[in-house]
Amino acid sequence: MKQIATALVKAQKEFGPALKTSTNPHFRSKYADLAACVEAVIDALNNNGIYLMQMTHETPDGAMAETVFLHESGEMLSAGKLFFPASKHDAQGYASSLSYVRRYSLMAACGIAPEDDDGNAASKPAPKPAPKVEPKPEPKVEAKPEPKPVQTNAGVADFAMSIFTTFLPTAETEAELNTFWKDNKESVAKIKAHDESMYVDLLAKFKARKDEINGN
């Protein structure tokens, strides 16, 4: 795996953000669709000799996708299978589930996230107000600074936990479990930093799945 590993590291340095260019009419919010996610990584992968492939697997209740990187040397790396249930058991429901699972499988495999449009807007400096001319200046009263909001990893940890719990039933060997854990060690660290009990629960789920696979 030496050549594909080296190529993936070089490619990741060139990845761009997944831009939120599509609008959800129900929630009136923007999100990064599948095309935006592919566009964020495809040139960097191809420039480093990597072919991006997303294989689908048959499942009766939704869609299952497996993001695979194929290097020009012949080496191949799978990011594991990911399953999402279909909201409706019709063509539209299955198609929507497939697009959803491909999008999140790709983002997880490449380690990218949607660009935070609101965060970018907030980071822009506010325009300076015009100076006020007062005939009789009053003594200045210093306003107390507002407390800064505490940032947490709750959203990131919950999303990472959902990816793990969705993957576990699809793993067929202990090697798949160990590889998935190793490839997502950053997500594991975020879960542990956010909530120790959530991390302990995740360890228990992985052990239970290993026992199932090994017939214990």
C-alpha positions, 0 to 999 in steps of 0.5 A, a space after each residue: 500500500 506504499 504507493 497509494 498511501 503516498 499519493 493520497 497524502 499528496 492529494 489531500 493537500 490539494 483538496 478544496 472545501 465542499 461548497 454549499 451551493 444547493 438549497 433545501 426548500 424545506 429548511 431554507 438552508 444551503 448544503 453541499 450536494 454530491 457534485 460539490 463534494 466530488 468537485 472538491 476532491 476529484 482533480 487532486 485525486 486524478 492529478 496524483 494518479 488516483 481513480 475515485 470509485 463508489 461501488 453500490 451494494 444490494 440492500 432491500 431497505 435503502 442504499 449502501 455505498 463503498 468509496 474506493 481509491 484505485 491507484 495507477 500502480 494497481 494498489 486499491 484502498 476501500 473506505 468501508 461500506 456505509 448504509 442509509 435507509 430510504 425514507 420511502 420505498 419507491 424510485 425517488 426514495 431509493 435515489 435520494 438515499 443513494 445520493 445521500 450515502 454517496 455524499 457522506 461516504 465520500 466526505 468521510 473517506 476524504 476527510 472533508 467537510 462542507 464549507 461553513 458559509 455562516 462562519 465565513 460571513 461572521 469572520 468578515 470585518 464589520 464596516 466601520 461606523 461613521 464618526 458621530 459629532 456631539 456638541 457636549 461629549 458625555 463621560 465614556 462608560 465602558 460596556 461589559 464584554 459579552 461572554 464568549 460562547 463556548 464551542 463544543 464538539 457536540 455536532 461533530 461527535 454526534 455525526 461521527 458516532 452515527 457514521 460508526 454505528 451505521 458501519 458496524 452492522 455492515 462489517 463482515 470481518 474483524 480486520 474490517 473493524 480494525 481498519 475502519 477504527 484506525 482510518 477514523 482515529 481522529 473521529 474517535 478522538 473527537 468523540 472521546 473529547 466531547 463525551 467520555 461515556 459516548 466513547 465507552 459506548 462506542 468501544 462496547 459496540 465495537 467489541 460486541 460486533 467483534 464477538 458476533 463476527 467471531 461467534 463468541 
